[in-house]
């Protein structure tokens, strides 16, 4: 109940996760499932960041889950970071994260999500 209330009150949601055994971590999947019967994610501006060695499966699964629960998510608010362990100090990754955050803010404000800094 507390999680749903916090999501309902939030202007936007940012989900950042690793991949665990080629899938969404169970605790994140469970948290999302507790929200399915509600409308807290409906039209909620949402950013998705998956950082893993590979991460394709998790990125694909979470994208589908977030669209299914009707999050307001667009390509500009999604980032798949492959080889995450080697990119902790990567300037390009920092720029990509900035673009995701700016696109999420633009989505929140009802603007074009291709907005740049």
Buried (B, 14 or more C-beta within 10 A) or exposed (E): EEEBEEBBEEEBBBBBBBBBEEEBBEEBBEBBEEBEEBEBBEEBBBBBBBBBEBBEBBBEBBBEBBEEBEBBBBEBBBBBBBEBEEBEEBEEBEEBBEBBBBBBBBBBEEEEBEBEE
